[in-house]
């Protein structure tokens, strides 16, 4: 299968990336986003929070940080060629998959009407024996998956969105879970790594000022190809094809 037809899509797709925090899209799947944009697909972001707790200083002003991180996210999206970025009003560190959250996610899905939905894997509690996955990542993934099926496409869920906002039901064709430790799809995205890195560089509040050291750590994510000996960069997903 050719590099441009890994997914076996026969036409251009509208793709909605729905994650918890500013910078999640770039860290989790920035190379794949860059690839999709380069192939002519239409990309949109929605973030559940504005990253109000993404700092370690006791003097942090959460509202000022949120303003900064919204701007960083929009700049990163521009680097990758993403068409739109929106934010919901949930608080960083306080994401729980409630019915209210599911309704808000369904609203966005019915507004944007994507064919492909990307979120994080709610099953990924321990990415390794040295890390605990952020609870917002897991909760966001659970809420988005629950909204994707059956709620977004079923008129019996949130009929007020139809009556009051003229948002007809919409069913996505595929759900891609990023930040997964149980992938069924691992893709060589070496050619898009530098674009991913350039987008991550926009998140200065998160990566610090020593870009050389940050880039060195990011390059540690390359792995050696067993056949060629070349260093490769991969992103992995659990892909669910619904129809």
N, C-alpha and C positions, 0 to 999 in steps of 0.2 A: 504493500500500500504506500502511495506517495506521501511525502511529508505534508503536503497541502490537503490531504484527504484522510487524515488519521481518523476523524470522526465519522466518515462516510456520509456527510451531509451533502445533499444535492443542491442546496440553495443557501443564500446568506441567512444568518440567524440573528435574532434580537436576543441578547444575553443580559440577564440581570444578576449582578453580584451582590448578595445580601449577607452582610457580615456584622460583627459586633462593634468594631472600633475603627477609627481612622488608622491607617497603615496596614490593617489586616489584609486588604486585597493585594497589596504589593508584596508583602511578606509571604502570604499563603500561595498566591498564584499569579504574581506579576508577570512572569515570563509567558505564561499561557495567555494572559490578557493581551500582552504585546503581540503575540502570534495571531490571536483571533482578530485584533484590529487590523494587522497587516494583511489579513486575508479578506478584509472587507465586511466583517461582521460588526453589528452595532452593539456597543457595550454601554451599560448603565450601572451605576453604583447606588445602593442604599445602605447606610450605616445606622444601626440601632441606637448608638450612643455618639457623643461628641468627644469622647476620650478625656473626660474631666479629671480622672484620677491617674493619668499617665505620667506621673512624676513622683520622685522620692523625697522632695524637699518639704519640710513641715510648713514652709512659708508659701506654698503653692496656692494661688487663687484659682479655684476650679473653673470659674466662669471665664477668666482671662485665658486660661489654658485651653478651654473649649474653643474660643475664638481663634486662637493660634492654630489649633489642630484642624479645625475646619478649613482654614486657608491652606495648610500643608497638604491636606487630602485633595483639595481641588487642584493644587499645583501638580501633585503626583499624577492625578487622573489626566491632566492636560499632557504631561510627558508621554503617557501611554496612548493617548488619543481616545479616551473615554468620553462619550457624548454628554452624560449628565451625572451629577452627584447630588444626592439628597440625604438628609439626616432625620431620624426620628428623635423623640425627646426623652429617651430612656437614659438613666444615669449609669455611667461607667461603673462596673463592679456590682451593679444591682439589677442585672438582666435575669429575669425568670420567665419561663414560657407560660404566661398566663393567657386566658381567653382574650383579654383586652389586647395583648401584644399580637396574638394570632390575627385578630380582626384588623389591626393596623397593617400587618404584613399583607394580608389578603387585599386590603385597599390598594397598596402599592402594586401588587401583582396585577390586579385588575386595571389599574391606571396604565402601567407600562406595557402589559400584555406580552411578556417575553416568551420565546419558545424554549429557551434554556435558562435554568435557574442554578446559580452557584452559591453554595453556603459552606459552612464548616461541619465536620463530622461530629455529631453529638455523642458518638460512642468513644471518642478518643480522650480517655481520662488521664492516662499516663503515656505521653509520647515516647518516653524512654525511662530508664531506671534512674535518671538524674533530673527529670522534669515532671511537674504537674501541670496539666493543661489549664489555662485560665477558665474559670467557671463560666464567664460570659461567652466564651467560644462555644462551649458545649450547649449552653442554654439557647444561644442564637440559632445554632444548627437545629436543635429540637423544634424551636418555634417556627422556623422557616419550613422545615420538612412537614410539620403539622399543617401549616398554611397551604403548602403546595398540594397536598392530598389529604382529605378530599375537599377542603374548604373552599379554595380559590375557584374551583370549577363547578361547584355545586350551588344552585340557586337557593337551596334551603338553608345555607350558611350565610348569615348576615344579609338577609333580604333588604334591610334598610339601605345598604349600599347601592342596591338596584333602584329602589324607590326614590331615595333622596339625592343620590349622587350620579345616577345613570351609569353605574359601573357594573356592566354585565359580567357574569361568571367567565372565567378564563382558566383553561387547563394548560399547564406547561407540558412539553413533550419529554424533557429530560431534566434530572436533578444531578448536579455534580457536587460531591462532597470533597472539599479541600481540607487541608490540615488533618489528613487521615493517616492512621497507622495500619489500616486494612485496605490497601488500594487494590482495585482491579484494573487500573490503567496507570502505567508509568511512562512518561513521555520525555524524550530527549529534547530539551529546550535550550541547549547550549548557545545557539545562535541568537537567543533573545535575552540572555543573562544580563548583558550590559544595559539594555533598556530597562529591565527590572531594577538593576542597581541604581540607575539614574533616577528612577521614580522614587525609590526608597530614600535617596539622598534628600528629597524634598521634606522628609519627616525629621527635620533637624532637632526638634524637641525630644525625639525618641532615641536617636542614634548618637548624639553628642557631636563634638567638633573635630574629633580625630578620625577623619574619613579614611585615612590610609589604614589605620588599625581596624576600623569597621570593615573595609573592603577585604582585608586579609582574612578576617573571620568568615565573611560571606563566601570567599573562595574555598574555604575548608569544606563547603557543601558539595564541591565537585567530587566525583568518584571516577576511578579508572575503569575504562572499558576492558573487559577481560580479553576480547579478541584483538583489539587494535592497540591497547595500551594508552589510548588518548584519554585525557581528562574530560569528563562530560558532566553537564548539569541537568538534573531531572526534576520535574514536579510530578506529584502523584495525586490521584483522585480515586474516589469510589463513584463510578458512573451508573446511574439508574435510568434506564430507558422506559418511559411510561407509555409511549405510543407515538 
